[in-house]
Amino acid sequence: MITEIIEKIQLRLPPNRDWTRQKQTEPPTYGWAKRVGQDVLDGEIAKRRQACKDILERGQAIRPYVPGKVAVIILSCCRWDPLQRLVESLRQFLEKVESYALLEKILVDNGSGPDLVKRAQGLAFFDTVVAHDRNLGLVGAMRDIYRRTDAEYIIFIEDDFILEYDKPFLKRLIRLFEEYPEIGIIRLKDQNNWWKPHRVIAPLRETSDGTAFWTWLPSRDGMLNGWAAGSVMFRKVSYFSVGELPEAEENVSRDNKLHQGVIYEYMYGKRFNAQWLAAKVKDGCVFVQPNDFAPSQGWGR
């Protein structure tokens, strides 16, 4: 009895202080996460599915897009080394592994200056480069590019991630979106962070091609587990259906309680998560974040 109690306590502890550098375990280390049953998942789906179907049917009226097109958007700010590393990982993957062709690769440079932008253009990788004269912050830069892109699906990556994957994944993710209308966003980050107390994780489901995925439900306050920055793929229509990111007048320090990360992930997330659910594909954790560079100035100065 005592041994069982100790084991349960140990399971709920964070893996260690270095968890940000660890990849997802198999099975995941659930820790403090709340795992709910099929009945809870069915209830969340019942509240949302028909409304989500209706939104998707009106999608072109909500915000026009090119069907099937995927925009791969990288946000960068004054960090050449991680940006170059990410681009090379993407280049190798897209040339040797991924077969999906309807892609646009976009760099959003958040005030790095002309020299870095010129170097980025010299990589001969990006189809489009949007260079801001000043740092608009995460919210300002993403609010702008989400309006500009005509893709049906958006992959958002920050410049300090790396793609580490060895098989095509885009067709599988698009099929997941097509078969499960309530899924508005797919989380793609490979990190051992499942144990966080706000996680609400439903049982595995599966697409018709055998892609298994968990559904992450909104946290109790509604702010977390769905909408996120970093490495995600989401429907353009799901974003615009609940309204755009709120305007943020200045890019303040992360010490400020209302820095742009909070505005982007929590404040907007509460609106998004009220309508849409998130998927986490069992073998689809595509991007890793080594956390070996200083935080991006695009989040806060």
C-alpha positions in Angstrom: 0.0 0.0 0.0 2.7 2.4 1.0 4.8 1.5 -2.1 1.8 2.2 -4.3 1.3 5.7 -2.7 5.0 6.5 -3.2 4.8 5.4 -6.9 1.8 7.6 -7.5 3.6 10.6 -5.9 6.7 10.0 -8.0 4.6 9.8 -11.1 3.1 13.2 -10.5 6.4 14.9 -10.0 7.9 16.9 -12.9 10.6 14.7 -14.6 13.4 17.1 -13.6 14.4 20.7 -14.1 15.7 19.8 -17.6 12.3 18.7 -19.0 12.4 21.5 -21.5 15.2 19.7 -23.3 13.6 16.3 -23.2 11.5 14.7 -25.9 8.2 13.0 -25.3 8.3 9.6 -23.6 6.4 6.6 -24.8 4.0 6.3 -23.1 3.9 10.0 -22.1 4.7 10.9 -18.6 1.2 12.2 -17.6 2.1 13.3 -14.1 -0.3 16.0 -12.9 -2.3 16.0 -16.2 -6.0 15.2 -15.9 -6.9 12.2 -18.1 -10.6 12.1 -18.9 -12.8 9.2 -20.3 -14.6 8.8 -23.6 -17.8 10.1 -22.1 -16.2 13.5 -21.3 -14.7 13.6 -24.8 -18.0 12.7 -26.4 -19.7 15.6 -24.4 -17.1 18.1 -25.6 -17.5 17.0 -29.2 -21.3 17.1 -29.0 -21.1 20.8 -27.9 -18.9 21.7 -30.8 -19.0 19.5 -33.9 -22.1 20.8 -35.6 -21.1 24.4 -35.0 -17.6 23.7 -36.4 -19.1 22.0 -39.4 -21.2 25.1 -40.1 -18.2 27.3 -39.7 -16.1 25.2 -42.2 -19.0 25.2 -44.7 -18.9 29.0 -44.6 -15.1 29.1 -44.6 -14.5 30.9 -47.8 -17.0 33.6 -46.7 -15.3 34.0 -43.4 -11.8 34.3 -44.9 -10.9 33.2 -48.5 -8.2 30.6 -48.9 -6.7 28.3 -51.5 -8.0 24.8 -50.7 -5.3 22.5 -49.5 -2.6 25.1 -49.4 -0.2 25.0 -46.4 1.7 28.1 -45.3 4.8 27.3 -43.3 5.4 30.5 -41.4 8.7 31.1 -39.4 8.9 34.1 -37.0 12.4 35.3 -36.4 13.9 38.3 -34.6 17.7 38.9 -34.4 18.7 35.3 -34.2 20.6 34.2 -37.3 22.1 31.0 -36.0 18.9 29.2 -34.9 17.1 30.5 -38.0 19.7 29.0 -40.3 19.6 25.7 -38.4 15.8 25.5 -38.7 15.9 26.3 -42.4 18.5 23.6 -43.1 16.4 21.0 -41.2 13.3 22.0 -43.2 15.2 22.0 -46.5 16.5 18.5 -46.0 13.0 17.3 -45.0 11.1 18.9 -47.9 13.7 17.8 -50.5 14.1 14.2 -49.3 11.1 13.2 -47.3 7.9 15.3 -47.6 5.9 14.8 -50.9 3.2 17.4 -50.3 3.7 20.1 -52.9 1.1 22.9 -52.2 3.3 24.8 -49.8 4.4 28.4 -49.3 7.4 29.0 -47.1 7.2 32.4 -45.4 9.7 34.2 -43.2 8.4 37.0 -41.0 11.3 39.0 -39.8 10.5 41.1 -36.7 12.8 44.1 -37.0 16.2 42.3 -37.3 17.4 44.9 -39.9 18.4 44.7 -43.5 21.6 42.7 -43.1 20.0 39.7 -41.5 17.1 39.9 -43.9 19.5 39.8 -46.8 21.3 36.8 -45.4 17.9 35.0 -45.0 17.0 35.8 -48.6 20.4 34.4 -49.6 19.4 31.0 -48.2 17.2 30.5 -51.4 14.6 28.8 -49.3 11.7 31.2 -48.7 9.0 31.9 -51.2 8.0 35.1 -49.3 9.9 37.3 -46.9 8.0 39.8 -44.8 10.5 42.2 -43.1 9.2 44.6 -40.5 11.3 47.8 -39.9 10.7 47.5 -36.2 9.9 44.7 -33.8 6.1 44.4 -33.7 6.2 41.6 -31.1 4.7 38.2 -31.5 1.1 39.5 -31.7 1.6 42.3 -34.1 3.7 40.2 -36.5 1.4 37.2 -36.5 -1.8 39.3 -36.7 -0.3 40.8 -39.9 0.8 37.6 -41.6 -2.4 35.6 -40.8 -4.2 38.3 -42.7 -1.9 38.1 -45.7 -1.6 34.4 -46.3 -4.1 32.7 -48.6 -3.4 29.2 -47.3 -6.1 26.9 -45.9 -3.7 25.6 -43.3 -1.0 27.4 -41.4 2.1 25.9 -39.7 3.6 28.4 -37.3 7.2 27.8 -36.1 9.5 30.0 -34.1 13.1 30.3 -35.3 14.7 28.2 -32.5 12.9 25.0 -33.4 14.3 22.1 -35.5 12.4 19.7 -37.6 13.3 16.1 -36.6 11.2 13.6 -38.4 11.7 10.9 -41.0 8.4 10.4 -42.8 5.9 12.6 -44.6 3.2 14.0 -42.3 1.3 16.8 -44.1 -1.3 14.6 -45.9 -2.0 12.8 -42.6 -2.6 16.0 -40.7 -4.8 17.3 -43.4 -6.8 14.1 -43.4 -7.2 14.5 -39.6 -8.6 18.0 -40.1 -11.0 16.8 -42.8 -12.4 13.9 -40.8 -12.7 15.6 -37.4 -14.3 19.1 -37.9 -14.0 20.0 -34.2 -10.2 19.9 -34.4 -9.0 23.4 -35.1 -5.3 23.0 -34.3 -2.7 20.2 -34.1 0.2 20.5 -31.6 3.5 19.4 -33.2 6.0 20.0 -30.5 8.1 17.0 -29.3 8.6 17.8 -25.6 8.2 15.9 -22.3 5.7 18.4 -21.0 2.6 16.2 -20.7 2.7 16.3 -16.9 1.7 19.9 -16.5 -1.3 20.3 -14.1 -3.5 22.2 -16.6 -3.4 19.4 -19.2 -6.7 17.7 -19.9 -6.1 14.6 -22.1 -8.8 12.5 -23.7 -8.4 8.9 -25.1 -6.8 8.1 -28.4 -8.9 8.4 -31.6 -7.9 7.4 -35.1 -8.3 8.6 -38.6 -9.3 6.4 -41.5 -5.6 6.0 -42.5 -4.7 4.8 -39.0 -3.2 8.0 -37.6 -3.8 7.8 -33.9 -4.1 11.1 -31.9 -5.1 12.4 -28.5 -7.6 15.2 -28.1 -6.4 17.9 -25.7 -9.3 19.6 -24.0 -9.3 23.2 -22.6 -8.0 23.7 -19.1 -10.4 24.6 -16.4 -10.0 28.3 -17.1 -10.3 27.7 -20.8 -7.0 29.4 -21.6 -4.7 26.4 -22.3 -4.2 23.1 -24.2 -5.6 24.2 -27.5 -4.3 27.4 -29.1 -0.6 27.9 -28.7 2.5 29.4 -30.3 5.6 27.6 -31.2 5.1 24.6 -33.5 1.5 24.1 -34.5 -0.7 23.6 -37.5 -4.1 25.2 -37.6 -7.0 26.0 -39.9 -7.0 29.5 -41.1 -10.8 29.5 -40.9 -10.8 28.4 -37.2 -8.6 31.4 -36.4 -10.7 33.9 -38.1 -14.0 32.4 -37.0 -13.4 33.5 -33.4 -11.9 36.8 -34.3 -8.3 37.9 -34.8 -5.6 38.3 -32.2 -6.2 41.4 -30.1 -4.1 44.4 -30.9 -1.0 44.9 -28.8 0.3 48.4 -28.7 3.9 47.7 -27.5 6.3 44.8 -27.2 6.9 44.8 -23.4 9.2 42.7 -21.3 8.2 39.2 -20.3 8.3 40.5 -16.7 5.1 42.4 -17.5 2.0 40.3 -16.8 0.5 41.4 -20.1 3.5 40.7 -22.3 2.7 39.5 -25.9 3.0 35.8 -25.1 0.2 36.1 -22.6 -1.9 38.1 -25.1 -1.2 35.6 -27.9 -1.6 32.3 -26.0 -3.9 33.0 -23.0 -6.1 35.9 -23.9 -6.7 34.8 -27.5 -6.6 31.1 -26.5 -9.6 31.4 -24.3 -11.7 32.5 -27.3 -10.3 29.9 -29.6 -10.5 27.0 -27.1 -14.2 27.8 -26.5 -15.0 26.7 -30.0 -12.2 24.4 -31.2 -10.3 21.4 -29.8 -6.6 20.4 -30.2 -5.1 17.2 -31.5 -1.7 15.7 -30.5 -0.7 13.0 -33.0 0.8 9.9 -31.4 3.7 9.6 -33.8 3.5 13.2 -35.2 5.7 15.2 -32.8 7.6 16.8 -35.7 9.5 19.7 -34.1 11.9 19.9 -31.2 13.0 23.0 -29.3 16.5 22.6 -27.9 16.2 25.7 -25.8 19.9 26.4 -26.4 19.5 30.1 -27.4 18.4 33.2 -25.6 14.7 34.0 -25.7 13.5 35.7 -28.8 13.2 39.4 -28.8 10.0 38.9 -30.7 8.2 37.8 -27.5 9.3 40.7 -25.4 12.3 43.1 -24.9 
